[in-house]
Amino acid sequence: MAESRAPYGGYSGAEEALFVPGVDYVSPWKEAHGVAEELNTAVAALGVDARLVRAVAHVGPRGEPVIQLRLEDARVLIRELRAGWQSG
């Protein structure tokens, strides 16, 4: 099966939807979950409503830990970060 890479570095092939035998998905998910919670806590500390931005743990097709944000969540985070940089 040919592998294709999305421009952002993610995978867009069929392997994205499959579990590969022998690949540890649990440990990377736990790592991603911890970092997602750290990010969510940091965003809340900025005063951003947790309902507006939520990082979610995920695991890539080869077992790599990944944090996902919806596009609108990322846009809110970008606005808040820029506002903080401009006022700081």
N, C-alpha and C positions, 0 to 999 in steps of 0.2 A: 504494500500500500504506500503510495506516495504521500509524503508529509508536506503540508503547506503551512506557512507561517503568516499570521496576520501582521499588518504593518506595525502594530503596537507591541509585538513580541509574543503575543498569545498564540495558542494553537487554534486552528480552525478546521482541522480534519476530523474524521470520524472517531479517532481515538479519544477525543474530548469527552465523548459520551460513554466510554467503556472503562471498566475497571480492568487493570492489567494484573494478572496473577503474579504474586511475588513482590509487588510494589507496596511499600508501607504508606498508607494514606492517613492513618490515624495520628501518628506522631506529627507530621507536618500540619494536619488540621488543628491539632492542639496548639501548636506554635502560632499558627495564623490566628486562632481564636484569641490567644493571649494578647497578641499585638493589636488585633481589632478592638479588643476591650480597652487597651491603653489609648488607642486613637480616639475611641468614643469618649473616654474620660477626659482626654485633652481638649476635644472639641467642646464638651460640656463646660469645661473650665473657661473657655473663651466666651461663654454666655450663649452659645448656640443651642437652641432647643433640640433635644435628642430625637424628637420626631422629625426634624428636618434633615439631619445627617446621621447615617448609621453605617459604619463599616461592618462587613460580614466576612467571616472566615470561609475559605474555599480551598480546594486542593486541585492543582493542575494535573494533567493526564499522566505525568511522570512522577507524581508525588511531591511536587514543589508546593510550598505553602504560598497562598495567594490571599490578598485582601481585596474584596470587591466593594465598590461604591456605585450607586446609581449615578448617572450623569448629572442629574439635578443636585444630588447630594454633593458631588464634587464641585459643582458650580457655587453652591452655598459656601463650601469650605474655602474655595479660592477667594470669594468676595471677602470673607471674614479675615483671612490671612493678609490680603492686600490692605484692608482697612487697618489692621493691627500694625503693619509695616509703615503705613503712611502716618499713623498717629504716634509711632514710637520713635 
